[in-house]
């Protein structure tokens, strides 16, 4: 069950961070430096999973937006 919760949280944080970065870039023309820790207050269930899994999602979302910024 913990695997499913972790994968769900990773998918959520990847999509949320990528969406926020795209929106911020469209509004300001600058890169947003957000982290999974910034979302834990609004989404407390993110605290229940391994923080390294969320950190990997952060890395992947950074790589996902690079082609859009070039």
Buried (B, 14 or more C-beta within 10 A) or exposed (E): EEEEEBEEBBEBBBEBBBEBBBEBBEEEEEEBEBEBEEBBEEEEEBEEBEEEBBBBBBEBBBEBBEEEEE
